[in-house]
Structure formats: C-alpha cells, structure tokens
C-alpha cells in the first residue's frame, strides 16, 4: 500500500444560524476513560508518495530537489532519489524516483521507526525550459566500440531511463527508440510510447496540445499513435568507449603505411570486384562400408573432406568425391583402422559473382542471382583475390666467364663465346615441376657442370652430351629440361649458364592480426582456399 501526503483541494466559507432547542431531550454519550474502545494497528507500507510542487505547475530542474523524510535526506540525480549521501565519497542509497513534470515523488526505501515529517530544503522550478521527445548528438571521439554506449535521461513522468544499444546500434524499448552509428559516433533517439487508439482513450489523446490527426497510423489490429515521452534536455548524459589508434610503424609492419588508413582497416568489397558467397556444412555418414556411395544434402559442391569422431582427417586416397552431384564414395579397400566411427563429411558450396553495388550498411548486390540456398547461421560473404592465368616459365638467361657467388639477374665480368641456343631449343618447364628459383650451371670442364639453386643448393650434375632434367622430389617431375642439342662449343672450367624459373604460383601475403588481450584459446588455425577454373574434356 502507499501513503499520500495531505493536500487541500478546496476551502469554502459558510454562515449557519444556530437556535436553541425547546422541549427536546438531548442524549449525550461520552467516554470517561481514554483507553476505552481504542486500538493500535501496525501498517507496513512499500512506498511513500508525495508532491513536492503542490499548488503550482512548473517543471523541476534536474538535480535541484533536496528534502528530508524523517531523519533521511534525499537528493535528486537525473530522476533517481538517493538518501543519506556521504559527502566524502558521494555515495548514497537509491531510494525512489522523481517526476520533473508533476513533482510527484515515490520513495520505496527509508529508515524505519522514525517520524514521517517531510521538510523541503531546496527546489528549483522553471517555465522556460521546454521538454523534448527527441535528442541527437555526436560523440567527440570516434569510432565507438559496439555495445559500449549508455544514455541516461530524466523524463517528466517516468523518472530516469537508462538506455543501451545492441551490437547493431539499435536502441529499442517501450519508451525509447533510436540508432547509434558506431563509425561516426552519431546518436539519434526518439521518445514515445506506441499507443492503440480506442473509443475510451481517443478523447483524452485528442485533448493534448501535441495531437495532430496526421500522427495517427494504421496497423493490422487497429489504429495507433506515438504518444510523446517528454524528456528534460538538461538531464541527458551518456557514457561510451571510443577507439584511438597508434600510428603504424613502417619498420615493424614491414611495408610503407602511407596509404593505409589510420585504423589499419581497408575496404574488401568494391563495385566491379569479385565476391564469394560460401556455406560450410557438416553431415554425419550413417555407416563406413567400403565401396558405398553416400549422397550429401547439397549438390555442386566446391570442397569436401572426411573426418572421424576425433577430428582426424581421412586420407584423400581412401575416398572419391562427385562434386557435381554431391556424392562421396569410400574406396573398395577402405577400412576404419585407427579411425573412430562415425565419419563426418565437411563440405562447402559457393557462388562467385561480380559485385554490382556496395551499400554502407553492408548490403551487396551481384550481377547475377545466387544458385544455392544459403542459411544465415553457416554462410559467409567474402571478397576474392583475383590471380588470373598462371603459367610456369623461365627468364633472364645469360652466360658469364666465372661464378662470382653473387645472385644477380645481369651478367658480371668479361663475356664468353660459349652459349646455349634457347631460340631453337628453349628450356622446357611445366606448371607441376617448376619452382620459384634462380639457377646456375657451373662448368667443371668442357662438358660437365654442376646445377645449383639459390635456395635449393646443389641438386645434381649434368653433361652437355645428354638432356638434363633434375627431378623435383615433391612432384616427381623435372624442375626443367635442358636439351643436349642446344649446347654450343667453347665451354671451359668455371663458365656459368644462369637463368631463373618462374613457378605457376601467385605471391600471397597473409597477415593475422591479434588484438592486445589475454589468450582466449590455446591454439588456433585457418585455411587458405584456392579456386581454379579448368577446361573440362567432354
């Protein structure tokens, strides 16, 4: 229950003429003992309610109210009341709320067993400070860390509102509706209560000064209007965490940071660029029987691998994949061995397309429709590093008189007459065998030579009387092939044939960024996926 302070609603004056009664028996009842027919009742109240601005209609200024209830002194802090504030550390006990527009105070915590005398010590009101139902501001530092903004306002009727934004920057409560832009620190909040208009409340709504028929709108279950929630503009305050960035050190980074943005982030989606929509899924196989074909839940797969129950990868030569129809077939000699059933298939399907439009809210538009169904929970969108056509080749062929132990791409020292005729007999390289390397064939006599790579070291010896084809131990095919017919005469001890092989690869620099923090996991990993277009033979 609640107690209300007495309020005088009306005072009237009236004159009454009193006359003596004649021949009338007057019966008088009285009590000669003060304690007779008396009783004492103890009532427990959960809230005290009183009006600080009784008798006038003015708005109370934020932080101006100070009054005593018994021995407790209560102060106003943006719509909340605190009692018995310690001046040493400015801490007190939250004890209620105050409405700036009506002056109504509701106290839900007080010191028991004291008198209920109310003493107003200070109060400031105004008629010039008009309330608002919308606020907009920008933080002085940006960008803001997502979910770090808290806005506190004092309303005229509902006390204090404490508002926080979600990861998308949306503020949504029954009385406050707003948006925060984490990048530029701009905040906009509207204060209103969505109210359904009925026959019972229409007259009350239309009687307000702010009412306008254009504010009404229809929804499926009826007609609505947004009733303003008035806010004291001087009570608005906020708290947020903003990012600041230390300039990148080119020596530590390893490249010039002149063209990098101050926060180190660069756009990954551009109009005309390539975007890839990818969905990764896991499917458990019902059995692990050799020679059995299992259908996946999706078709036109781009990547597949098998794992056992412990996460151990199944060797790729133990199964085959039909990527077009989404089927996995275990080999005829397949056996679990050390693998633990059940087996699971991890697979991925993708769509790649040209980006037609990029919106600031992250929405991408492609020039063609997607050809798969994608779920939100297991789908990501990324950009692609376009490599283009790759083909192994050799470059920088030249000869010099002696080996100087310096790897350069131009001949040094005096020239020699001996040479290799690569116009008629070019060096043969393949995509599978060639590596990124600089080679030197150093002659030990008129016909024999040693083959040395800048990073590979000496890999073998050869002679001008036979084709020379050193084997790449990783792929099992030659690094290159030098035809015996291309050797000219005049070679001598110490002469050098120099050339470079360019591999069918593309230089990719992978940088992993770890923010300053304590480690959350013991280990981490990532995969690099290469997509290639091939010519199918029908």
C-alpha positions as CSV (number, residue, x, y, z in Angstrom):
1,X,0.0,0.0,0.0
2,X,1.0,3.7,-0.4
3,X,0.6,6.8,1.8
4,X,-0.1,10.2,0.3
5,X,0.7,13.5,1.9
6,X,-2.5,15.5,2.7
7,X,-3.5,18.0,0.0
8,X,-6.0,20.8,0.3
9,X,-8.3,20.7,-2.7
10,X,-10.9,23.4,-1.7
11,X,-11.8,25.9,1.0
12,X,-15.3,27.4,1.3
13,X,-16.9,29.8,3.8
14,X,-20.5,29.4,5.1
15,X,-22.7,31.1,7.7
16,X,-25.1,28.9,9.8
17,X,-27.6,30.3,12.3
18,X,-27.8,28.2,15.4
19,X,-31.0,28.2,17.5
20,X,-31.8,26.8,21.0
21,X,-33.9,23.7,21.1
22,X,-37.0,23.7,23.2
23,X,-38.6,20.7,24.9
24,X,-36.2,18.4,23.2
25,X,-34.4,15.7,25.1
26,X,-30.8,15.7,24.3
27,X,-28.9,12.4,24.7
28,X,-25.2,12.7,25.3
29,X,-22.8,9.8,25.0
30,X,-19.3,10.2,26.4
31,X,-16.3,8.2,27.5
32,X,-14.8,8.7,30.9
33,X,-11.7,6.5,30.2
34,X,-9.4,7.5,27.4
35,X,-8.3,3.9,26.7
36,X,-11.8,2.5,26.2
37,X,-12.7,1.3,22.7
38,X,-9.2,2.2,21.3
39,X,-6.8,0.1,19.3
40,X,-3.4,0.2,17.6
41,X,-2.8,-1.1,14.1
42,X,0.7,-1.6,12.5
43,X,0.7,-1.0,8.8
44,X,3.6,-1.9,6.5
45,X,4.0,0.4,3.5
46,X,6.0,-0.5,0.4
47,X,6.1,3.0,-1.0
48,X,5.7,6.7,0.1
49,X,4.2,9.1,-2.4
50,X,4.2,12.9,-2.1
51,X,4.1,16.0,-4.2
52,X,7.0,18.4,-3.9
53,X,5.4,21.0,-6.2
54,X,1.9,21.0,-4.7
55,X,0.0,24.2,-5.6
56,X,1.9,25.1,-8.8
57,X,2.6,23.6,-12.2
58,X,6.2,24.2,-13.2
59,X,9.0,21.9,-14.3
60,X,11.6,20.9,-11.8
61,X,15.2,21.4,-12.7
62,X,17.4,18.4,-12.7
63,X,19.4,17.9,-9.5
64,X,17.7,20.8,-7.7
65,X,15.5,18.8,-5.3
66,X,16.6,18.2,-1.7
67,X,14.2,17.3,1.1
68,X,14.0,15.3,4.3
69,X,11.7,12.4,5.3
70,X,12.2,12.0,9.0
71,X,15.9,11.7,9.6
72,X,16.7,10.8,5.9
73,X,17.9,13.4,3.5
74,X,17.1,12.7,-0.2
75,X,18.8,14.1,-3.3
76,X,17.8,14.1,-6.9
77,X,20.2,12.7,-9.5
78,X,18.7,12.6,-13.0
79,X,15.3,11.4,-11.9
80,X,16.6,9.0,-9.2
81,X,16.5,9.8,-5.5
82,X,19.4,8.9,-3.2
83,X,19.2,9.2,0.6
84,X,21.9,9.9,3.1
85,X,24.6,10.7,0.6
86,X,28.1,10.5,2.1
87,X,29.9,13.8,1.2
88,X,33.3,12.0,1.4
89,X,32.7,9.6,-1.4
90,X,29.4,10.9,-2.9
91,X,27.7,7.5,-2.4
92,X,24.2,7.0,-1.2
93,X,21.3,4.6,-1.2
94,X,18.9,4.6,-4.2
95,X,15.5,5.1,-2.7
96,X,13.0,6.2,-5.3
97,X,12.2,8.4,-8.3
98,X,11.0,11.9,-9.0
99,X,8.9,13.2,-11.9
100,X,10.1,16.5,-13.1
101,X,6.9,17.5,-14.8
102,X,4.4,16.7,-12.0
103,X,6.6,17.0,-8.9
104,X,5.4,13.5,-7.7
105,X,8.0,11.7,-5.6
106,X,7.8,7.9,-5.0
107,X,10.0,6.7,-2.2
108,X,10.5,2.9,-1.8
109,X,13.3,2.8,0.8
110,X,13.6,4.8,4.0
111,X,14.9,4.4,7.6
112,X,12.2,2.6,9.7
113,X,10.9,3.6,13.1
114,X,11.2,7.3,12.6
115,X,8.8,10.1,12.3
116,X,7.2,10.9,8.9
117,X,7.8,14.7,8.9
118,X,8.6,16.0,5.4
119,X,10.9,19.0,5.1
120,X,11.6,20.6,1.8
121,X,15.2,22.1,1.8
122,X,15.7,23.1,-1.8
123,X,13.8,23.0,-5.1
124,X,14.2,25.0,-8.3
125,X,11.5,25.1,-11.0
126,X,11.2,26.8,-14.3
127,X,8.7,27.6,-17.0
128,X,11.3,28.4,-19.7
129,X,13.0,25.0,-20.2
130,X,10.7,23.2,-22.7
131,X,10.8,19.4,-22.7
132,X,11.8,17.4,-25.8
133,X,10.9,14.0,-27.2
134,X,13.9,13.6,-29.5
135,X,17.7,14.0,-28.9
136,X,20.6,13.9,-31.4
137,X,24.2,14.3,-30.7
138,X,27.7,13.2,-31.8
139,X,30.4,11.9,-29.6
140,X,33.7,13.9,-29.7
141,X,35.8,10.8,-30.3
142,X,35.0,8.2,-32.9
143,X,34.6,5.3,-33.8
144,X,32.8,3.9,-30.8
145,X,33.2,0.4,-29.6
146,X,30.0,-1.5,-30.4
147,X,27.7,-2.1,-27.4
148,X,29.6,0.4,-25.2
149,X,27.2,3.4,-25.3
150,X,24.9,4.1,-22.4
151,X,22.5,7.0,-22.4
152,X,20.7,8.3,-19.3
153,X,17.8,10.7,-19.4
154,X,15.3,12.1,-16.9
155,X,11.7,12.0,-18.1
156,X,8.9,14.3,-16.8
157,X,6.6,11.4,-16.0
158,X,8.5,8.2,-15.8
159,X,11.6,9.0,-13.9
160,X,15.1,8.0,-15.2
161,X,15.6,6.0,-18.3
162,X,18.9,4.1,-18.8
163,X,19.3,3.1,-22.5
164,X,21.9,0.8,-24.1
165,X,22.4,-0.1,-27.8
166,X,22.8,-3.6,-29.2
167,X,25.6,-4.7,-31.5
168,X,23.8,-3.2,-34.5
169,X,23.5,0.1,-32.8
170,X,19.7,-0.2,-32.2
171,X,18.1,1.3,-29.1
172,X,14.6,-0.2,-28.7
173,X,12.4,0.0,-25.5
174,X,8.8,0.7,-24.9
175,X,9.6,4.4,-24.4
176,X,12.8,5.0,-26.4
177,X,13.6,4.1,-30.0
178,X,16.9,5.1,-31.6
179,X,20.0,4.3,-33.6
180,X,23.8,4.7,-33.0
181,X,26.3,4.9,-35.8
182,X,29.4,3.3,-34.3
183,X,31.7,4.6,-37.0
184,X,30.9,8.4,-36.8
185,X,29.5,8.4,-33.2
186,X,26.2,10.0,-34.2
187,X,23.2,9.1,-31.9
188,X,19.5,9.8,-32.5
189,X,16.8,8.7,-30.0
190,X,13.0,9.3,-30.2
191,X,11.0,9.1,-27.1
192,X,7.4,7.9,-27.4
193,X,5.0,5.2,-26.4
194,X,3.2,3.3,-29.1
195,X,-0.5,3.5,-28.1
196,X,-3.6,1.9,-29.7
197,X,-6.4,4.4,-30.2
198,X,-9.7,3.2,-28.8
199,X,-13.1,4.8,-28.1
200,X,-12.2,5.0,-24.4
201,X,-8.9,7.0,-24.9
202,X,-9.5,8.9,-28.1
203,X,-10.9,12.0,-26.3
204,X,-8.0,12.1,-23.9
205,X,-5.4,11.8,-26.6
206,X,-7.0,14.5,-28.8
207,X,-7.1,16.9,-25.8
208,X,-3.3,17.1,-25.8
209,X,-1.5,20.1,-27.2
210,X,0.8,18.0,-29.3
211,X,-2.0,16.0,-31.0
212,X,-2.3,16.1,-34.8
213,X,-4.5,13.7,-36.9
214,X,-1.5,13.2,-39.2
215,X,0.3,11.4,-36.4
216,X,-2.1,8.5,-36.5
217,X,-1.3,5.4,-38.5
218,X,-2.9,2.1,-39.2
219,X,-1.7,-1.4,-38.5
220,X,-3.4,-4.8,-38.9
221,X,-5.0,-4.8,-35.4
222,X,-6.2,-1.2,-35.3
223,X,-5.2,2.5,-35.4
224,X,-2.2,3.7,-33.4
225,X,-0.4,6.9,-32.4
226,X,3.0,7.5,-30.8
227,X,2.4,9.3,-27.6
228,X,5.4,11.5,-26.7
229,X,7.5,10.8,-23.7
230,X,8.8,14.2,-22.6
231,X,12.4,14.4,-21.5
232,X,14.3,17.1,-19.6
233,X,17.0,18.1,-22.2
234,X,19.4,19.2,-19.4
235,X,19.3,15.7,-17.8
236,X,20.8,13.9,-20.8
237,X,24.2,12.3,-20.3
238,X,26.0,9.4,-21.9
239,X,28.9,7.1,-21.5
240,X,30.8,5.4,-24.3
241,X,34.1,3.7,-25.1
242,X,35.8,5.1,-28.2
243,X,38.8,3.7,-30.2
244,X,42.0,5.6,-30.7
245,X,44.8,4.3,-32.9
246,X,48.5,4.4,-32.6
247,X,50.2,5.3,-35.9
248,X,51.7,2.3,-37.7
249,X,55.4,1.9,-37.6
250,X,56.7,1.1,-41.1
251,X,59.7,-0.8,-39.7
252,X,57.6,-3.0,-37.5
253,X,54.9,-3.5,-40.2
254,X,57.4,-4.3,-42.9
255,X,55.8,-2.0,-45.5
256,X,55.1,1.6,-46.1
257,X,51.9,2.7,-44.1
258,X,51.4,5.9,-46.1
259,X,48.4,4.7,-48.0
260,X,46.9,2.7,-45.1
261,X,44.0,4.2,-43.1
262,X,44.8,5.2,-39.5
263,X,42.8,2.3,-38.1
264,X,44.6,-0.2,-40.3
265,X,41.3,-1.3,-41.9
266,X,40.8,-1.3,-45.7
267,X,37.7,-2.0,-47.8
268,X,37.3,-5.5,-49.0
269,X,34.3,-5.0,-51.3
270,X,34.3,-2.7,-54.3
271,X,32.0,-2.2,-57.2
272,X,33.3,-4.4,-60.1
273,X,35.2,-6.7,-57.7
274,X,34.6,-10.4,-57.2
275,X,32.5,-11.6,-54.2
276,X,32.1,-15.2,-53.0
277,X,29.1,-16.4,-51.0
278,X,30.0,-19.6,-49.2
279,X,28.2,-22.0,-46.9
280,X,30.0,-24.7,-44.9
281,X,28.1,-27.7,-43.5
282,X,28.8,-30.9,-41.7
283,X,27.0,-34.2,-42.4
284,X,27.4,-37.5,-40.5
285,X,27.6,-40.7,-42.5
286,X,25.2,-43.5,-41.4
287,X,27.9,-46.1,-41.9
288,X,31.5,-46.6,-43.1
289,X,31.3,-49.5,-45.5
290,X,33.9,-49.9,-48.3
291,X,32.6,-49.2,-51.8
292,X,29.5,-47.4,-50.5
293,X,28.3,-44.2,-52.1
294,X,26.7,-41.6,-49.8
295,X,24.6,-38.7,-51.0
296,X,25.1,-35.3,-49.4
297,X,22.3,-32.9,-48.7
298,X,23.5,-30.5,-51.3
299,X,24.9,-30.6,-54.9
300,X,27.5,-28.7,-56.9
301,X,30.0,-28.9,-54.1
302,X,33.2,-26.9,-54.2
303,X,35.2,-28.6,-51.3
304,X,34.9,-31.8,-49.3
305,X,36.9,-33.6,-46.7
306,X,36.2,-36.5,-44.3
307,X,36.9,-36.7,-40.6
308,X,36.4,-39.3,-37.9
309,X,34.8,-38.8,-34.5
310,X,38.0,-37.4,-33.0
311,X,38.6,-34.9,-35.8
312,X,41.3,-37.0,-37.6
313,X,41.3,-36.4,-41.3
314,X,40.7,-39.4,-43.6
315,X,43.4,-39.7,-46.2
316,X,42.2,-38.4,-49.6
317,X,43.1,-41.5,-51.5
318,X,40.6,-43.5,-49.4
319,X,37.5,-41.9,-51.0
320,X,36.4,-40.2,-54.1
321,X,34.0,-37.2,-54.5
322,X,31.5,-36.4,-57.2
323,X,31.3,-32.6,-56.8
324,X,28.6,-32.1,-59.3
325,X,26.0,-34.4,-57.7
326,X,27.3,-34.2,-54.1
327,X,28.3,-37.8,-53.5
328,X,31.1,-39.3,-51.5
329,X,32.2,-42.9,-52.3
330,X,34.5,-44.9,-50.0
331,X,37.2,-46.8,-51.7
332,X,36.8,-50.6,-52.3
333,X,39.7,-51.3,-49.8
334,X,38.5,-48.8,-47.2
335,X,38.9,-49.8,-43.6
336,X,38.5,-47.8,-40.4
337,X,41.8,-49.0,-38.9
338,X,42.7,-46.3,-36.3
339,X,39.8,-44.1,-37.3
340,X,36.8,-43.8,-34.9
341,X,33.3,-44.0,-36.3
342,X,31.1,-42.3,-37.1
343,X,32.6,-40.5,-40.1
344,X,31.5,-36.9,-40.8
345,X,31.7,-35.1,-44.1
346,X,32.7,-31.4,-44.1
347,X,31.7,-29.8,-47.3
348,X,31.3,-26.3,-48.8
349,X,29.3,-24.9,-51.7
350,X,29.8,-21.5,-53.1
351,X,28.6,-18.9,-55.6
352,X,31.1,-16.4,-57.2
353,X,29.9,-13.3,-58.9
354,X,30.7,-9.7,-59.9
355,X,29.7,-7.1,-57.4
356,X,27.3,-4.5,-58.8
357,X,26.6,-2.4,-55.8
358,X,28.0,-1.9,-52.2
359,X,26.0,-0.2,-49.5
360,X,27.4,1.4,-46.4
361,X,25.1,-0.9,-44.3
362,X,27.0,-4.0,-45.7
363,X,24.4,-5.0,-48.3
364,X,26.0,-6.3,-51.5
365,X,24.3,-6.8,-54.9
366,X,25.6,-9.2,-57.5
367,X,25.2,-9.0,-61.3
368,X,23.7,-12.5,-61.3
369,X,21.4,-14.4,-58.9
370,X,22.7,-17.0,-56.5
371,X,22.3,-20.6,-57.5
372,X,22.2,-22.2,-54.0
373,X,20.1,-21.8,-50.9
374,X,22.0,-20.2,-48.1
375,X,21.3,-20.2,-44.3
376,X,22.3,-17.2,-42.2
377,X,24.0,-19.4,-39.5
378,X,26.5,-21.1,-41.8
379,X,27.0,-18.6,-44.6
380,X,29.8,-16.0,-45.0
381,X,30.5,-13.5,-47.8
382,X,34.0,-12.6,-48.7
383,X,36.0,-10.9,-51.5
384,X,38.3,-12.8,-53.8
385,X,42.0,-12.1,-54.7
386,X,41.9,-12.5,-58.4
387,X,45.1,-14.1,-59.6
388,X,44.4,-14.6,-63.3
389,X,46.1,-17.1,-65.5
390,X,49.3,-18.7,-64.2
391,X,51.9,-20.5,-66.2
392,X,55.5,-21.6,-65.4
393,X,58.3,-20.1,-67.5
394,X,61.9,-19.2,-67.4
395,X,63.6,-15.8,-67.7
396,X,66.9,-14.0,-67.5
397,X,69.1,-16.5,-69.4
398,X,72.7,-15.3,-69.8
399,X,76.3,-16.6,-69.6
400,X,79.4,-15.3,-67.9
401,X,83.0,-16.3,-67.6
402,X,83.1,-17.3,-63.9
403,X,80.9,-17.7,-60.9
404,X,81.1,-14.7,-58.6
405,X,79.0,-16.3,-55.8
406,X,76.5,-13.4,-56.2
407,X,73.0,-14.0,-57.3
408,X,72.2,-11.2,-59.7
409,X,70.0,-11.0,-62.8
410,X,72.6,-9.4,-65.1
411,X,76.0,-10.9,-66.3
412,X,79.1,-9.7,-64.5
413,X,82.7,-9.9,-65.6
414,X,84.0,-10.4,-69.1
415,X,81.9,-12.1,-71.7
416,X,82.5,-15.5,-73.2
417,X,81.8,-17.0,-76.7
418,X,80.1,-20.2,-75.5
419,X,76.3,-20.1,-75.1
420,X,73.1,-22.1,-75.1
421,X,70.8,-21.7,-78.0
422,X,67.4,-21.3,-76.4
423,X,65.9,-19.8,-79.6
424,X,65.8,-23.2,-81.2
425,X,65.9,-25.3,-78.1
426,X,64.1,-23.4,-75.3
427,X,64.2,-24.7,-71.8
428,X,61.2,-26.8,-71.0
429,X,59.3,-26.1,-67.8
430,X,55.9,-27.3,-66.6
431,X,53.5,-26.0,-64.0
432,X,53.9,-29.0,-61.9
433,X,57.6,-29.1,-61.8
434,X,58.9,-25.6,-61.9
435,X,59.6,-23.6,-58.7
436,X,60.5,-20.0,-58.0
437,X,64.2,-20.2,-58.2
438,X,67.4,-18.8,-59.7
439,X,69.7,-21.4,-61.2
440,X,73.4,-21.5,-62.1
441,X,75.0,-24.3,-64.2
442,X,78.7,-24.0,-63.3
443,X,81.0,-26.0,-65.6
444,X,83.7,-28.1,-64.2
445,X,85.3,-28.9,-67.6
446,X,84.3,-28.6,-71.3
447,X,81.3,-30.9,-71.0
448,X,80.3,-31.4,-67.3
449,X,78.6,-28.9,-65.0
450,X,77.0,-28.6,-61.5
451,X,73.4,-27.4,-61.1
452,X,73.0,-25.0,-58.1
453,X,69.9,-23.2,-57.0
454,X,69.9,-20.0,-54.9
455,X,67.7,-21.6,-52.3
456,X,67.8,-25.3,-53.3
457,X,71.6,-25.6,-53.2
458,X,73.4,-28.1,-55.5
459,X,70.8,-30.6,-56.7
460,X,72.9,-32.6,-59.1
461,X,75.4,-32.7,-62.0
462,X,74.9,-32.9,-65.8
463,X,76.7,-33.1,-69.1
464,X,76.2,-31.4,-72.5
465,X,76.0,-34.8,-74.2
466,X,72.6,-35.7,-72.7
467,X,69.3,-33.9,-71.9
468,X,69.5,-32.6,-68.3
469,X,66.2,-33.0,-66.3
470,X,66.7,-32.7,-62.5
471,X,63.7,-34.2,-60.6
472,X,61.5,-32.1,-58.2
473,X,61.2,-34.6,-55.3
474,X,57.8,-33.0,-54.2
475,X,56.0,-33.6,-57.5
476,X,58.1,-36.3,-59.1
477,X,58.6,-34.3,-62.4
478,X,61.6,-32.3,-63.6
479,X,62.3,-28.8,-62.4
480,X,63.2,-28.0,-66.0
481,X,64.6,-29.8,-69.1
482,X,67.7,-28.6,-71.0
483,X,68.0,-30.3,-74.4
484,X,71.5,-31.5,-75.4
485,X,71.1,-30.1,-78.9
486,X,71.1,-26.5,-77.6
487,X,74.7,-26.6,-76.2
488,X,77.3,-24.7,-78.2
489,X,81.0,-25.3,-78.2
490,X,83.7,-23.5,-76.3
491,X,82.7,-24.2,-72.7
492,X,85.6,-24.2,-70.1
493,X,86.0,-24.8,-66.4
494,X,84.3,-22.0,-64.4
495,X,81.9,-20.8,-67.1
496,X,78.4,-20.3,-65.9
497,X,74.9,-20.5,-67.5
498,X,72.4,-18.5,-65.5
499,X,68.6,-18.5,-65.7
500,X,65.5,-18.1,-63.5
501,X,62.4,-20.3,-63.4
502,X,59.1,-18.7,-62.5
503,X,56.6,-21.0,-60.9
504,X,52.9,-21.2,-61.7
505,X,52.0,-19.6,-58.4
506,X,51.0,-16.2,-57.0
507,X,52.6,-14.3,-54.1
508,X,50.1,-14.0,-51.3
509,X,50.9,-12.2,-48.1
510,X,48.8,-13.5,-45.2
511,X,48.7,-11.2,-42.1
512,X,46.9,-12.3,-39.0
513,X,46.0,-9.5,-36.6
514,X,45.7,-10.3,-32.9
515,X,44.4,-7.5,-30.6
516,X,46.1,-6.8,-27.3
517,X,44.5,-9.2,-24.8
518,X,45.0,-12.4,-22.8
519,X,44.8,-15.6,-24.9
520,X,41.3,-17.0,-25.1
521,X,42.2,-20.3,-26.6
522,X,45.4,-22.5,-26.5
523,X,45.7,-22.9,-30.3
524,X,44.1,-21.5,-33.5
525,X,44.2,-22.4,-37.2
526,X,43.0,-21.2,-40.6
527,X,42.8,-22.5,-44.1
528,X,43.6,-20.8,-47.4
529,X,41.4,-22.0,-50.2
530,X,42.4,-21.7,-53.9
531,X,39.7,-21.7,-56.6
532,X,40.7,-22.6,-60.1
533,X,38.9,-22.7,-63.5
534,X,39.7,-25.7,-65.6
535,X,38.9,-26.8,-69.1
536,X,36.8,-30.0,-69.0
537,X,37.3,-32.6,-71.7
538,X,33.9,-34.0,-72.8
